[in-house]
């Protein structure tokens, strides 16, 4: 049985940022995808690097996982959740992101 992952919409993420909330966003896309634009506040950790870079991810904070469409970020989120992290998946991914990118 697969664990459920909490989700958040791109619009909700944008609202949290506009309200100045300190949130952690982790973008798991490949380098060439991120070059095309990422959420300015997001930290870029490629999906394949997540297991090796766990120590960069704070345990006591909730993280919002982001990719292009929401599939890879869901996989990353499920993995992190199994490691005891608090995570949400941004459904729809960057395809549905209407906020700022850099």
C-alpha positions in Angstrom: 0.0 0.0 0.0 1.3 3.4 -0.9 1.5 6.1 1.7 -0.6 9.2 1.0 1.3 12.4 0.3 -0.3 15.7 1.3 -0.6 18.0 -1.7 -0.7 21.8 -2.3 -1.7 23.7 -5.4 0.7 26.1 -7.2 -1.8 28.9 -6.4 -1.6 28.0 -2.6 2.2 28.0 -2.8 2.2 31.4 -4.5 -0.2 32.8 -1.8 2.1 31.6 1.0 5.1 33.3 -0.7 3.1 36.5 -1.2 2.2 36.5 2.5 5.9 36.3 3.3 5.6 32.8 4.9 9.0 31.1 5.3 8.5 28.0 3.4 10.9 25.4 1.9 10.4 24.5 -1.7 12.6 21.8 -3.3 12.7 21.6 -7.1 13.7 18.1 -8.2 13.9 18.7 -11.9 17.0 18.3 -14.1 19.4 21.2 -14.5 18.3 22.1 -18.1 14.7 22.3 -16.9 15.6 24.6 -14.0 17.5 26.9 -16.3 14.2 27.6 -18.1 12.9 29.1 -14.9 12.3 28.0 -11.3 10.4 29.5 -8.3 13.0 32.0 -6.9 12.7 30.7 -3.4 13.2 27.1 -4.4 16.2 25.0 -3.6 17.3 22.8 -6.6 18.1 19.2 -5.7 17.8 16.8 -8.6 15.6 13.8 -8.0 18.5 11.4 -8.3 20.6 13.4 -5.8 18.0 13.5 -3.0 19.2 10.3 -1.2 22.8 11.7 -1.1 21.8 15.2 0.0 19.4 14.4 2.8 21.5 16.3 5.3 20.8 19.5 3.4 17.1 19.0 4.0 15.9 20.1 7.4 13.9 17.5 9.4 11.9 20.0 11.5 10.5 21.9 8.6 7.8 21.1 6.0 9.0 21.0 2.4 7.1 21.5 -0.8 8.3 19.3 -3.6 8.2 20.6 -7.1 8.9 19.2 -10.6 7.5 19.8 -14.1 4.1 18.1 -13.7 4.0 16.7 -10.2 5.1 13.0 -10.8 8.8 13.2 -9.9 8.1 15.5 -7.0 5.5 12.9 -5.7 8.1 10.2 -5.9 10.7 12.4 -4.1 8.1 13.3 -1.5 7.1 9.7 -0.8 10.8 8.9 -0.4 11.4 11.8 2.0 8.2 11.0 3.9 9.6 7.4 4.5 12.8 9.0 5.9 10.7 10.9 8.4 10.4 14.3 6.6 7.3 16.4 6.5 6.5 17.0 2.8 3.8 18.2 0.4 3.7 17.7 -3.3 2.8 20.7 -5.5 0.3 19.1 -7.8 0.4 20.2 -11.5 4.1 21.2 -11.0 5.7 24.0 -12.9 3.3 23.5 -15.9 0.6 25.1 -13.7 2.8 27.6 -11.9 1.7 31.2 -12.7 3.9 33.0 -10.2 7.4 34.5 -10.6 10.3 32.5 -11.9 13.9 33.3 -12.3 
